Amino acid sequence: MSLLSRHVESAEPIHEIGHTPQLFLDDYLIERTSGISREVTKLDRRQAIVTNDRPWEHRVFNPTIIRSPEGFRMYYAAGTFGFLQGGSKPNGKVICVALSEAGLDFRKPALQLHPGAYGATNVVLAEANPGGNSINGAAVFFEPDREINRRYRVGYGITGGGLKTAFSADGYQFEPAAGIPVADEWTDTQQSIVWDPEIRKYIWFYRVWKKPGDGREGFSIKDGLIRGVGRMESEDFLHWTDRRVIIERQVGDPVLMDHYGLVASRRHDMMIGFLWESQWWDLGGKHGQIRGRLVVSRDHGHHWERVDGEKPFFDLGPQHAFDAGTVYPSTILTIGDEDFIYYTGTRITHAPMPRSEFPNDAYSIGVARIPRDRFVGRRAGAAEGVLVSRAFPMPPHRALFLNCSTGSNGYCRVFVESAENGSTLLAGIDFLGDSLDGEIAWQEGSPENVTGQLVRLRFQMREASLYGFRFTP
């Protein structure tokens, strides 16, 4: 099991900081604090942006959003009626595409790739066979530097049929990778694949079914197995190795819970993810609710740490809202000065039901927005608080920028101190106000004289929230 408790504050030096934004999502950067609390951003800007407004869609879910030369593309799963073989009964799930210029107003193009029983549709990936195999969710990449017929690549799962990959030149017509099986996991949920530039590998996170590792029976809907998260990696998107379970239920977790899935994103020098935490009401693991835990990994997705406290970061919407029943957060995209979090929201709880009782607006795809990189901050109140970073070699830099917000009587002071003797090497002018990139002017010391020295940052704050910092070359 690799889902960790929160890091303890550490006095060990950090090998390198560099010029990427450094975020206080976890305690990795912190040596010690006094009078400082953890502050998790509240999500309150939600809206539904894609609904099941086509005759072949009885629900829409599990979106992956990418940037393409034409703007934004959303690849999402759709439960279908009468699509693959005709008729009115449900017969599988497919992957559809929707397009947007700004990431909010998505339109569904009319394509002739999988016309089915309705003429032109926006379906781009389907498993048309008598068994009605279902594609529950796809992870899609656009990589312009790849060979033309593999610029778009997708990893997806087939219910009862394992994990597969496919490639495309235009992102519409995909060609499955023939003859190279990926995995035979029974994985009926959203897929998540991250490109990790540090190790130059793709990392695939997928659902696994296994016996509970905590010794408790709990519940089961599949031969005594419950849900967890697996990880595997690849250099070429074709051959996947090092398959292992990384997240499963622990002794301290409730018996009637498991981990429905994990959707991860590369964020600066770490991975940030949403762990779908299930809370079941029955021993069948069918009736319940799912929420999104905010988790972080600093070792290429092997180990994950919860960073959102007792309450899930991505909780249910208010009563009667489109996302009041269950939420499945997925893609995070930075657009301008905001982070867009795309997700599936449902009016109903997780429960099997016949088509006649299934509400027409049960599932929607929504988006929530927060200021850029402000998932978790460190807060000082009316009394001054102090946060001291772990030691690190000072990178060559032109300026220091803060992602910080202060109250009308607040401030944030920054000092660069020698890790050897604690002397002040640089002292900054007080930061005041609210900025995602607030530059710190030095009133004492010269940055070029500090380069390469082992240093710590000391932040002294009052009525302020600090989310991160970065050095610019």
N, C-alpha and C positions, 0 to 999 in steps of 0.2 A: 504493500500500500504506500502511495507516494503523495497523498494529500496532507500537507504539513500544517502544523500550528504556526502562529506568527513567529517570525524571527526574533530572537533576543537581541538587544543592543550589543554591538560588537566593537572591540577596540582594535581588531586586526586591520592593518592598512588595506585599502583598495588598490588593486594592481594598476588600474588606469581609469580615468574619467573621460578624457577625450572631449569632443565638441558636440556630442549628442545631448538632447535634453535629459536631465536627471530628475526623476519623479519620486515623490515621497509616498508611493502606493503602499510599499511595505517598509520594514525597518532596515533594509539593507544599507542605506546611506548613513544611518544614524549611529553615533557612538553613545551619546547620552542626551537626555532632555531634563528640563525642570520647568514646571508650570505650563506644559504643552500637552494638548489633547489631540486625538485623531478625529478628523472631521470628514465624514462620507457625504458626497454630494447627493442631494435629493433630486430624483427625476420627477419633473412636473410639466415637461413640455412634450406631450405625446399627441400623435394624430395618426389616423388610419389613412394609408396612401394607396393601397392596392386591395381590391375586393374581388369576390367571385362574380364578375359581371359578364361572363361569357357562358353560353349554353353548355359547354363541355366541362365547366368548372363547378363542382359542388363544394369545394373548399380550396383555399390557397394558403401556403405555409412554407416555412424553411427557406427564406431568401438568402442569396449571396449576391452582393452588389460589387461591381468592378467599374473602373474607369476604362473607357475605350476611346478610340480616335473620334467617335461621334458624340461622346458624352458619357453618361452613366448607363449601365445595363444591369438589370435585375434578373437573375435566374432563380426561379422559384418552382416549388412543387405544386401540382394541382391534382386533387382527386377528381377523377373523371366519371362521367355517366354517358354511356353510349358512344364512347370515342373509339376504342380500339376495335371492337367487333360490331358496333351498332347496337341498337336497343336502348333500354332505359335503366338497366341495372348497373351498379358500380362495377368497373372491371379494371381497376388498376390506377396507378398514379404516374404522371408524366412530368417532364421539366419544361417550363414555358419561359419566355423572355419578355421583358417590358423595358422601354427606353425612356430616358429623361435627360434634359439638358442641365438641370440644376440639382438633381437628386431628390426631388419631391413630387413633381407632377409626372407620373409614369404613364406611358401609352403602350398599348399592346399591338404590335404590328401584325398585319395579315400575311402569313407565309404559306407557301405551298409544299412545305417539307413533309408534314404529317396531316393531311387534310381530314382524315377520318370520315365521320358521317356528317360533318358540318361545313365542308368546303375549306377555305383558307383559315388557318388557325395560327396561334403564336407558339405552338409546340415545337421544341427543337430536339427533344430526346425522349424516346418512347421504346418500351420493350413490348412489341406487339406479338403476343403468342397466346395460345388457348388458355394457359394458366393464369393469365392476367397479372404477370409480374409487375411489381410496383417499384418506381424510383422515388424514394421518399425525400431525397435532398441531394444537391450536387455542390461541390466546391469547384469554382471556375477561376482560371487565371487568364490574363492577357499579358503576353510577353513579346513586345514588338521586335526584340532582337533575335528571336528564334527563327528557324526556317519557316517559310511562309505558310506551309500547310500544318504547322504545329504552333502557331502563335497563340491560339486559344487551346487550353487544355483543361480537362474536367475529370474529377474523380467522383464516383457516385456509387451508391449501394442499391442492390436489388433485394427486396424482401425474399428471403429464402434462397437467394442466388449469389450471394457474395458481393465483393467489391470489384469495381471495374474502372478503367480509364479510357478516355477518348480524346481525339484531337480535331482541330478545325482551323481553317484559314480565315473564316469570316465570323466565327462565333455563332453561326446558325446551323450549319450542316456539319455534324460531328461524325467522325469515323472511329469506331471502337478499336482499341489496340488488340489486334487479333493474335491469338496463340500465346499470349502472355498473361496467365491468371495472376491477379493481385492477391486475393485472400478469399477464403470461403466462409467468412463470418456471416452469421444471420443478423444483419444490421439494418433495421428499419427506421432510420432517423436521419437527421441532418449530418452531412459529412463536413469535416473541417481539415483543410490542408494549408500549411504555412510554408513559405520559402524562408529559410534561415540563412542569411548571407555569411554569417560567421563560420558555419561549418559547410556551407554550400550544398545544402540538401533540402529536399522537400520533407516535411514532417506531416504525417497524416494521423489525425485523431478520429477514432471511430468507436462505435458501441461494441462492447463485448457482453456475452452472457456467461456467467460462471457461478459456481457454488459460493455461497457467502463465506468470505474469508475470516469472519469474526466468530465463527463457531455457533452462531444463532441461526435458526431456520428462517425466521421472519415470514416471508411470503414467497410466492412464485407463480408465474403464469407460463413457465416453460421448463418443465422437467426438473423442478427444484433449483433453477438458476435465477439469479437476479442481475440487474443491469450494472455495468461499470464502463470504464473508458480504457481503450487500448491506444497504443502508439506504435507507429512504424515509420521508416524513413527511406528515402531514395535519392540518388544523384541524377537520375534521368527520367523520372516520372513513370518508368516502366517496371523496373525491378525494385521490389520493396523488401526490406530486411529488418532485422531487430524488432520483431513483433513481440510486444509484451503488454501486460496489464499495468496501468499506472495509477488508476483511481478506482477504489472499491469501498464498500461500506466498512466503517470501523466500529470498534466496540462502543465508542462514545456516541455513535449516531443512533437515532431512533430505529427500532426494529422495522417499522413500516416505512422505510425509505430506501431509495437507491439513487444512482446517478444516471439520469436519462440521456445525457450527452454533454459534450464539451465543444464549444466553438471558440477558436483562438485567433488572435491577430498579432502580427509582429508590431511592436511599439518601441521605437528608438532602439535601445540595447536590451530589451526584455520581451517577453510575451505576456500579453494580457488576454484573459479569457472570461467567458461566461460558462460556469458549470451549472447545468440544468439539474436542480435538486428536486427530486420527487418526494412528495408526502402522500402516502396511500391510505385509504380508509378501509381497505378490504385485503384479505389474504391472497387475493388473486392478482394484486398489483395492476388493476384496471381502473379503479375509481379513485380519483384524487386530484391533486393540483401540483403544478410545477412552477418554480420560480428560478431566477437567475442569480447565482452567487458570483461575485467578482473575485477572480483568482489571478495570481501572478506566478510566472516561472522565470527564473534567471539561469537555468541550465538546459536550455533548448527543449523544454517541454517534458523533461523526465519527472520533475517534482513540481508540485503546485502548492500555493499557499493562499488560503482565504484571507481577504483584506477588507471585508465589508462589515465585520462585527457580527452582532447577534441577528440583526435583521438583514435579509437579502438585499443586495444593491438594486436589483431589478425585481421589484415586487409587483403584485397584482394592481390593476387599475381600480378606480372607484366603482362602487356598486352600479350595475347596469351599463358600464362602459364596454367598449368593444374588446377590452383586454381584462375584464374583471374575473374571468374564470381560470385562465392559465396564460403564462408568458414564456416565450422561448427566444431570448435575445441572441443575436447572431453577429452580423457584420458591423464593424466600427470603421467609419470613414471620416477623415478630417476634411471639411469643406469650409474654406475661409477660416474664421476664428472659432468654429464650432466643431464638435465631434458629433456626428450623426450615428445613432445606434439603431440599426434596423432589426425588427423582431416580428415574430408571430404572436398575435394576441387573440384570445378566444373569449367569447361570451359564456361559454359552457365549460364545465370542468372536464377533466380527462375521464371519459366513460364511453363504452360501446353503446350504440343505440341504432335502431332501425332508421332507414332513410325517411320514413314517414314522420318521425319525431325530430329529425335533424333540422335545427333552425337554418334558414337560408343565409343568415348573416353570422353564422357561428364562428367563422374564422376570417381574420383580416391580417394584412401585413401593415405594420405601423413603423413609425420612427420616433425616437426620443432624441432630444438635443441638449448638450451641456457645453459650457465654454471649453475650449481646447485644453486637453490634458488635466482637467479638473475633476478627476474621479475621486481622489482622496487627497486631503490636505492636512496640514498641521496648524492647530489653532491656539493662539494666546488670547486670553480675555483681558479684563480690566487691569490685572497685575501683570507685570512684565514676565515673559517666559523666555527660556533659552534653549536653543537646539544646537548641538555641536556635532558636526559630521565626523565620520571616520577619516583617518588620514589618507591622503592620496598625493601622487606626484602632480604638481601644478602644471597643467598643459600650457603650451604657448598660446596666448590669447590677446585679443584686442580689447574685449569688454566682457563683463558679467551681466547676464540678464536674469530677472526673476519673473516667475509666474506667481503673482501675489496680489492680495486684496487687503486694504486696511480700512478701518472705520474712520469717522471724522476726527477722533482723538487718537488714532492709532499710528503706528510706524513699524518699520522693519529695518534694523541696522545690521550690516554685514561686516565682519572682520575676517581677514585671512591671517591665521596664526601659524607660527612655526610648530611643527609636530615634535621638534626636538626640545625646545625650551618654553613654548607657549607665548613667545613674544609676538606682538602685532606687526605684521609685515605690510598689510594693506588695511585701510579703514575707509569704509564707504559713507557717503552722505545718506541720510535717512531716506528710505523709500516711502512715499506717501501715495495713496490713491488705489486704483484698480487697473492692473495691466497684465496681459498675457506675456509680454516681453518688455518689462520695465528695466531700462539700463541703469546700472549702478555706477555713479561717478565716484572716483577715488579722491578723497581729500588728503590722504596720507599714504605715502609709498608709491612705488612705480612698478607696474605689472611685469615689465621685462626683466626686472631684477629678481623676480620670484620664480620664474620659469624653471621647472625641474626640481625645485625644492619639495620636500615632503611637508604638506600643510594640512590644516583643518579649516573648515568654515565655521564661524560662530555667528548664529543668527539670534539677535535680541529683538523680541517682538512684543507689542502690546496692541490689543484689539486688531489682530491681523491673522490672515490665513495664508500660509505658504504652501504652494503645490509643487514647485520645482525650480530648477535653475539650469543655466547652460552657459558655457564659455564659448565665445566666438573667436575664430582665428583672425 
